[in-house]
C-alpha cells in the first residue's frame, strides 16, 4: 500500500488522466453499443415454469407474457360507440403485426363480451406474446406501448398493464443529486474546507460514472435488471464517499501531526487505505455470494453493485492520493492551518478531550449499561422482521402518472382487483378421460373460496398425441395480497390433487402471479445457504486479518443484529403501513422477495466496513500498547467522529432515495438507512466497544497452531508500534507547499 501510494503521488498526472480516460471510454462504449437491461426470472424447477414450458411446447403463441390494453371513456359515452370502436380496432391491428406478439383478443370479438365492464365504460384487449415479458428488449416494449397509446384522445383514455409495459416505462428514480448535495454539506461541516469536501465527491462521481458505463455494456452479455444501475448508484455513492472520507481524514491528521504532504498521504493509504481495501473486498464478497443461490435474476444485480463498490474502492486508494498531492496543505481548514502555525504539530484522534474521548471513558467505567440499552433498542426494532411476508408488489403501487398504475386502477374498478393477476391452469392430456378430468377440476376450482371467476377450459391444437388444456382463474384478491398467495398454495396442495385423484392427470398452476410466488419460495429456501456462505467467508477473512477468533465472531453476531433491525424497520413501514404516508407508501403489502437477500449482502458488507475501521484502529493501539483497555478507549476516541460523520453521510444518501422513484428503491433506501443508523451509531459506537472492554485480552486470542498455518494478511501497517508522526520509508521529492 505504501508503494502504491508513492507511485500515485509520483505519477499523479498519469493517475488522474487514466481515470478521466476510463470514464470517457466507458460512456462512449455504452452509448455506442447501447444497453439491454431486462428482468429475467428463470426458475427451472418450479411449477409456474413447468406450466410455461408446456404451453411453449404446445402452442408458442400463447406461452409468453400477457398484457392488457385498457380503455376507458368519459361518463355519457360507451366503449362500443362507433368512433371509439374504430380507433381501438385500428390500433389493435397495428399491435398484431409487432414482433413477438402471438395473439390479440379484442373486446369487440364475439367471444370477448366479458372484456367490457358492466357499465360499458371500461374495456380491455388481451395481447399475448410468444416469450416472457422479461425477455422482450426495452426498445420493442417501448414501441408496443407507444402504438397502444396512440389511440388515446379526449374521449378515450388508453393505458397498458403487464411486464412489457413496466419495462417500456422504467420509473425515474430520484435521490442521486439530492444525495450528492447533502453529502457535500456534511463534508463541508466536517472538514471546514472546500477542497477536502470536494475530494470524496469527485472520487465517487468518477468511479461510479465509469462503473455505470461498464455495467451498461455488460447488459449485452449478462441479464441485468432495469433498476440495477439505480441500486449501484445508491450503494456506490454511500460507500464511495465514506471510503474517501476515511483516507482524507487520516491524511489531515498526518499533516496536523507535522508530516509533509507526501509522507502523510502514504501514511493515510497505508492505514485507512488498507481498511478501505479490505472493507470493499468484503462488500463485494457479500454481494457476489448471491451466486450461491443459483437464481439468475440476482446475478446481474450482484455484479452491477459489486462493480460500483470495486471502482469506488480503487478510486479511493489511487485517485484520492493523486488529488491530495495536487491540493497539498489546502486540504486543511483555515482554523487548522492557523492552529498548526501557532501551536505546532500535535497528534490527533486519541486525546483525552472531546465528546468521543469522554464517551470512551464512560464505557470503560460502565461497559454493561450502554451494551444492554443498545441491544434492547436493536431487538425492539428487529421484532417485526419475524412476521415478514415475501412476495411481489403489484402495479397498483406504481406512481399515479404511470400507464401501468392507470391500467391497474381501471381494471380494478371495471372487473375487480384480482383481474390484475390472473392464474393459469395448465394440463397435458393424452385421452378424452383426462380432458374430462381437467374440466371437472376447473369446475371445482370455480367453487373454491378466494376465486372470483374461472374461464371455460380451452384445448390447444394437439401435438405428438398430446393436447394441452388451459383455463384462466381470476382471484377475488389483488395479486400482492396474502389471500392470493394462500389461494395458489391451496389450489396446488389441496383442491387440485383432490379433484384429480385417480385420474392420472396433473394440473399446473402458472401465470405471472404464480411466478412471483414461486420466486419468493425459492429464495426463502436458499437463504440459509447464502447467509452461511457469506458469514463463514467473512469470519475466516477477519480471523486471518486480526489474528483473533473472538473479534470476527463478535462481528458476525453484531452484523446479523444490524440486518435484523433494518429488515424489521422495513417490514413495519412497507408491510404493516407504519408511517406509510410519510414514506410515500400508498398500499401496504409484502416485501419484495429478493430484497432480504440483497439487504443482507449490502448491510453485512457495510457493517463490516465500520467494524474494520473501528477494530483496525483498536488493533493498531493494541499492537502499540499491549493494553486492551487503552486500545479500546483510544481506538474509539480516534474513530468515533469519523465513523459517525461517514454514517451520517450514508444515511442522507440512502434517505434521499426514499422520496422519489419506484417502491423497490424506496424499500432499499429505508432498509439501508435504518441499517446504517443501527450499525454505526448503536452497535459500533456502543455494543462492540463495550463487549471488547468486557472481554479484555480474550479479544486477541488466536491459537498458536492456527497462527502457524494461516497466511498473514494485515490491515495494520507492516511495522509494529506505528505512530501517526513516524517518517515515511518511501523516498519522494518534497511536494510544493
N, C-alpha and C positions, 0 to 999 in steps of 0.2 A: 504493500500500500504506500509506503514511503517512496519507493522508486516510481510508482505510478504518478503520485502527486508531483514529484520532482520533474518527471517528463512532461506532464501537462503544463507546468509553470514554464519550463524552458521553451516548449513549443506551443505556447498559448495561442498564437495566431492560427497555427495548423488545427488545433483542437476546436476553436470557435468556428473556423471555416468548414471543418469537417461536419460539424453539427448542422450548420446552415445548408450545406450541400445535401446532407441526408434528408433534411426537412423538405427542401425544394424537390429533390428527386422522388421522394415517396409520394408527394402530392401530384407530381407530374405523371407518375406511373398509374396512380389511382384514377386520375382524370382521363388518362389515355386509354386504359382498358375498361374503365367503368367499374361499377360494383354490382354484386349479385347476392344481396342479403336475402335470406329466406329462413323460415321456421320449418323444421322437419322433425316430426315425432315418429321415429322409427322404433316400434316396439314389436319385434317379430313374434314373440311368444304369447302375445295377449289375444283375447277373444275378439276384440274390435279389429285388430289387424288381420286375423284369420277371416273375419267376415268380409273385410275389404278385398282380400286376396281372392276369395271365392267369387265375388262379384266381378272383379277384374278379369278373372279367367273365363267366366261365362259370357259376360257382356261388358266390355271395357267402357262403353259409352255412359254407363250408369254407375261406374265403380268409384268415380272421383268425388271431388268436393261438390256440395250442393249449395248454391247461392240463391237468394231470393231478392228479386227486384220488386220493391213495394211501391204502390201507387195510392195516392190519396187526393180526393177532390174536395173543394170547399162545400159548406152547407148549401143546400139547394141544387146540388149537382149530383150526378151518378157516374160511376166509372164506366157504365155502359153507354153513356152519351156518344153519339156518332163521332164527334171531333176527338174526344178523348180516346175512343177505341181505335181510331185511325192512327193517332200519334203513337199509341202503345204498340200496335201491331207493326208499324214501320220500324220502330226501334228494335223490337224483338227479332225481326227478320235480319237486321244487321248483326245482332248478338249471335245468331245461329251460325254465322259464317266465320266467327272468330276461331283462332287456333286453340285447340284444347276443349272446346265446347262440344259435349256429346249430344245432349237433348235440351230442348226448350219447351216447357209446358206453359202455354198461355192461359190466362184466366178466362179467355173467351172461347176456348175449345169446349166442345160438348161435355167432355169428361172433366172439365175444370170448374164446374159450378161452385164447388166448395172453396174455390180460391177467391171468392168475393164475399166480403163480410155481410152480415145480415142487414145492415142499414144501407148497403150498396155504395158506400163512400170509400172503402178501402179494399184493395185487391193486391194480388201478388202473382208474379210469374216465377216458376222454378227453373233455374238453369243448372244443369248437371254437367260437370267437367269429367274428362276421362282420366284425370290424375288428381291426387290430393291437392288441396289449395296451397299447402306449404311448398309444393314443387313448382308452382307457377311463378315465373320471373316477375319482378315488380313492374317492368315495362309492359308486359302483357296484361297484368292485373289492372294497371292504370288505364290502359286502353278499354278494357271491359267496363270499368266504372264510368269512364268519360262518355262512352256511347250510351250506356244506360241512362245517365243523367241528361243526355241531350234532349230527351223528351220533356224535361222539366219546363213548366211555364207558369203563368199567373193563375191558371185554372187547373193545374196538375202538378202535384209535388211528387218527386221521384227520389227514392233512397234505396241503398243496397246493403244487405246484411250478409255475413259469412266471412270465411277466412280470406278469400281472394280480395274482398272489399277492404278488409283490415290491412292487407299487405299493400294495397294500392294507396291507402291513406295513412301512412305512418304518422303517429301523433307527434307533434312538435314538443320536444322536451326542454323545458326551461331549467335554469339553475346554473349553467356554466358561467355566464357573465356575472350574475349576482354573486356567485361563489368566489370568483376571482376578486371582485371589488371588496367583498367582506374580508377575504384573506389578506388583501393588501392593507386594509385599515388596521387589522390586528397586528400585522407585521410592523407597520409603522409605529404603532403604540409600543410594541415590544422592543424594537430596535432603536427608535428615535432617529433613524437615518433613512433617507430615501433610497440611497444605494443599497443598503442592507435589505430594505423592504423589497426592492425590485428583483434582486438576485433569485430568490426562491420562485417567484412568479415567472421570470424569464426561463429558468431551468425547466419548470414543469410545463410551460407552454411549448417550448421547443421539443421536449421529449414526447409529449402527448400528440403534438402535431405530426411528428414523424411516425409515431405508432398508429395514428389514425389512418394515414395513407397506406401503411403496410397492411393493416387489417382489411382495408378496402380491396387491396389486390388479392389477399388470401381468400376473399369470398368466392373466388372462381375455383378454388381447389378444396375448400373446406366449407361445410354448411355452418354459416354464422347467422344467428337470429338478427332480426331487424333492429332490436333495441340494444345489441351488444356494444355498439360504439358509445351510446349514452352511458351504459354501465361502466365501460372502460374509462370514460372521462370522469365520471363520478368518483370512482376509486382512485384513478391515477392522479387527479388534481389534489385529492386529500393527502395521499401518501407522498406525492412528489414535492409538495410544499413542505411537508414535515421533514422529509429526508434532507432537503437543502437547508432547512431551518437549523437542524442539529449541527450540521457542519459549519455553517456561518456563525452560529453561537459559539462553538468551540474555538473557532478562529479568532473571534473577538476577544475571548478570554485570554488567548495566547498573546495578542497584541497588548492587552492591558497588563499582562504579566511581564512585558518588556521584550518579547521576542521580536525579531524583524519579520517583515511580511512573509517572506518565502518560508522560513522555518516554522512560522505559526500556521501557515496553510498546510505544510507537510504534517505537522503535529495533529491538526484537526482531521485530516484524512486518515492518518494512522490510528486515530482513536475513534471518533464519531463515524468516520468513513467505514471502518470495519463493521461497526454496529449497523450502519445503513446497508452494507453488503449482505450481512447475514439476515437482517430483518427482511430485506427484499427477496432473498432466496427462499425464506420460509413462507412468505406470502405466495410466491409463485408455486412452491411445492404444494401448499394447501389448495390453491386453485386447480392445478393440474392433477391433484389427487382425485378430481371428479371423473377422470378417465377410468378409475377403478369401478365406477358404477355401470360402465358399458351402456350408456344411454347417449345416443349420438346428438340429441338436442343440446346436451350440456357441453359437448366438446368445443363447439365454436365459442361459447361464452367463456369457457375456461381459458382458451388460447388467447382470445381478444383481451381479456382482463389481465392475464399474466404478461402479455406483450407490453401493455401500458405500464404496469408496475416495473418490469425489467428496464424499460427505457428511462423512466424517471429515476431509477436507482443508478443506472450508468451515467446519466446526466449529472447527478449529484456528486459523483466521485471523479468526474472528468471535466465537465463544463464548468461547474462551480469553482474548482481550483483555478482554472484558467481565467475566469472572470474576476475572481478575487485578486489575482496577481495584477490585473489591469487597474482595479479600483484602489488598491493599497490601503492606507490608513483611513480613507474616506468611508470605509465600512463602519467605522465607529461613529457614535453620535457626537454632537458638538460638546455636550457635557462630559462625555467620556474622554474626549481628546483634551479638553481643558483640565480635567482632573488628573489625567496622566502627565500633563506638562507641569502641573504644580505639585502633585503629591508623589510622582514617580510610579514605577511598576508595582503591581500587587497581584497576589494570587486570588482568582475569582471563583466563587462557587461554594466551597466548603467552609465558609466562615461561621462565626458564632452569632451573627446578627441577621436580621431579616425574618420574614414570615416562615420560610421553609426550614431555616435553622431552628426556630422556636418549635415548629411542628415536629421536626425530627427529635428534638429534645423531649417533647411531651410523650411521644410514642416510645422513646427509650425508657421513660419512667413508668408509663402506664400502657404497655403494649396490648393488654387484653381488651380494654374499653373500646378503642377505635376498631379493632378487629370484629368484636361482637356486634357493634352498632352497624358497621358497614355490611357485614354478612347478612344481618337481619333485613336491611333495605334491599339487598340484591335478591334474597329469597322471596320477598313480597312481590317484587317486580317480575320474578320468573314464574309465579304461580299460574297465570293464565296460559302459559305455554302447555301445561298438561291437558288443556282442553282444546288445543289447536286442531282445526279440521282442514286438511289439504284438499284442494280442488282447483277449479278454474273459474275466475271471474268472467261472467258473460259480457256481451257487448252493451248491456244496459248500464255498465259502469263507464262507458266511453264518454268523453266530453260532449256537451249538448249539441254543439255545432257539427259533429262528425256525421257522415252519412250512415255509418253503422249504428250509431245511437238513435238516429231518427227512424231508421228502418225497424230497429228493435221495438221502439215505443209504438210505432204504428201497428206492427203485428200483434203486440200485446193487447192493444186496445181493440183491434178488429177480431182477433181469433183466440186470445188468451196467452198468458206468459209462457206456457210450455211449448208453444208453437215455435219459439226461437231456438229450441234444442230438441228436435225430434230424434227418435231412436229408430234403428233399422233392425228388423228380424230377418235373418238370412238362413236358409237351409238348402243343402244339396240333396236332392231326392233322386231315386232310381226306379220308383214304381208309383202307380196311382195311389196305392195304400199310404205311402209316405207323404204324398201330396195332400191326401185327405187328413192325415195326422197333423200336418203343418196347419191346415185350415182350422182344424179343431183347436189347436194350440193358440192360434191367433184369436179365436173367439174367447178362449179362456183369459187371454191377456186383456181383452177389452173389458172384462168384468173385474179386473184387479184394482184395488184401491190405489189412487195416485195416477191412474191413466185417464186422460180426457177423451181420447178417441183413438181408433185403430183403423187403418185403411184396409180395403179388401186385398186378400193375397193376390200377388201377381206372379205368373210363371214366365221366366225369361226363356228365350229360344233354346231348345235342347242342344246339348253339345256332348259328344262322346258318350251318348247313352245316359247322360245326367241332365236333370232340369233343376235350375236354381230358383227357389221360391223366395219372394221378397214381400215384406209388409212394413208399413211405417206406423210407429207408435208415438203419439203426442202426449207427453206427461201433463199433468194438471199444474205442476210447479215449474218455476223458472229453471234454466239449465244449471245455475250455480247453487240452487237451493239444496239443502240436505235431503229433502224429500225425493228429489230426482236421483241422487246417488243411492238412496235406500231402495228406490224402485228398481234401478238396474241390478242391484245386489239381489233383491227379492226375485226378479224375473229369472236371473241366472241360477240361483241356488235352490229355489223352491217351486215357483209357478211352472216354468217350462219343463224341468225334469219330471214333475208330477203329471203334467199333461201329456208328455211323450213317453211315459214309461211303457216298455214292452213293444214299442213301435219300430225301434231301430233307427229313429230319426233324431238328428241333432240340430237344434236351432241356436244360432249365434246372435248375440245382441251387439250391434255395431252402431255406427254413426259418430259424428264428431264429439258429441257429449260423452259417449261411452269411451272414446279415445282418451279424453282428458281424465276420466275416472280411472282407466287402466294406467295412465301415466302416473297419477298420484299413488296408486297402489304399488307400482313398480319401484318408484323412488323410495317409498316408505320401507319396502322390504330390503332394499340395498343400502339404506342409510347407515346401519350399524357397521357394515364393512368399510364404508368410506370414512366414518369417524375413527374407526380403529386404525386405518392406514395412516391418516394424517397425524393423529395423536402419537402413534408409535414412531413415525419418522422424525417428528419434531422433538420428541423425547430423546431419541438417540443423538440427534444433532446437538441439542443443548447439553446433554451429558458429556459429549466429547469436547465441546467448546469450553464449558465452565469446569470440567473435571469434577462433576458432582452428580449424585443421583437424586438428592433432595430438591435441589433448585428446579430441575426440569419436571419433577413430579408435582411440585407445588404449582409451577407454571401451567401445566396441563389442567389441573383441577380448577385453578382460577379462570383459565380461558373458557372452560366449559360453563362456569357460573356466568361469565360475561355473556356468552352466547345465549344461555337460557333466559337471562334477563332481557336481552334485546328482542328475542322471539316472543317473550311474554308481553312486552310493551306493544309490539306489532300486532299480536293476537287481540289484545284488549281494544285497540283502536279500529282495526280493519275487520275483525270477525265479530266483535261484540258491539262495535259502534261507539265506544267510549271516546268522547270529544271528536267524534267523526266529522261534524260540521266544520270544526276549526281546521281540520286537515284536508277538507275537501272531499270527504268520503260520502258519496250520495247514497250508497246502499251497502249495508253490512253483508259480508259474505265470507267464503273460505279464503285461506291464504294460498296464493299460487303455489302449485305443487313443488316447483323447482327452487323456490325462494329459500326454504330452510337449508337446502344443500349449499346454495351459493352463499347464504348468510354465514353458515358455519365456516366455509372456506375463507371468506373475507374477514369476518370478525376474529377467527382464530389467528389469521395472519397478522392483522392489525394488533391484536393483543400481544402477540409475540414481539412486535415492534417495540411497544412500550416496555415489555418485560426485558428485552435485550438492552435497551437504552438505560434502564434503571439498574439492572443487575450487572451490566458491564462496568458501570461506574463504581458500584459497590464492590465488585470483584477486584477492580483496579485498586481501590483503597485497601481491600483485604491483603492483596499481594504487597502493598507498600507498608502496611502497619502490622499485619498479622493479628489484628484485634477485630472480632466480628462486630461488637457494639459500635466501635469507632467507624468501621467500614459502612455499616447500615446508616448511621447518622450522617456521615459526610457524603455518602452516595446520594441519599435522599435530598439533603440540603443543596447539593450541587446540581441535581437534575430536576427537582420539583418544579421550578419556574418554567424551565424549557419544555418539559413534558406537558404541563397544563396549558401552556401557550400553544403548543403544537396540537394538543387535543381540541382546544377551543377553535382553532382554525379549521380542523377537520369537521368538527360539529357544525360550524357555519357553512362549510362547503356542502356537506351532506344535507343539512337542513334546507339549503337554498333549492334543492331539487324537489322538495316536498310540495311546494305550492305552484307547480306548473308541470303539465305533462301527464302521461298515462299512469294508470293505477300501479303498474309493476314498479316503475321508477319511484313513485311515492312510497311504496312499501319498502323498497331498498333504502330510500332516504331516511325514513323514520327508524327502521331497524338499525342501520349503521350509525346514525346519530346517537340513538339510545345506547348502542353497544359501546361506543367510544366514551360517552358520559360515564357509564358504569365502570368500564375497564380502567380508563386513565384517571378519572377523578375519585373513584371509590376504591377499586381493588388495588391499583398500583400505588396510590398515594396513602392507603390506609392498611389494607389487608396484608399485602405482600411484605411491606417493611415490618409490620407487627409480627408476622409469622417468622420472618428471618431473625428478628430480635429474640423471639422466644426460643427458636431452635439453636441459636448460638453457633458453635463450631460445627455442629452436625450438618449445617448447610453445605459445607465443603467436604463432606465425607465421600471418598471415592476409593474403592478397594485397590490395593497395590497391584494385584494380579490383573485387574481390568485396566489399570493405568498403563501397564506394560504392553497390552495387546491392542489398544485403541490408538488410532492416529492422533497426532497433535495438531489441532486446529484451534486458533485462539482469536477471540475478539479483542483481547488486550494487545497493546504494543509488544513487540518482540523482546523488549528489555524490561526486566522487573524493576520495581522501585521507580517507575515512571513518574515524572513530575511535570506539570504544565510549563514550568520555566526552564526545562532542560534544553540544551542546544541541539540542533538538528545534526544528524550524522551524514546528511547529504550535502555535498558542496554545490552551492549556487551563487551566481553573481548577485550581489545585492540589487533588489528592485528599486526603482526610483521612488522616493517618498513624496 
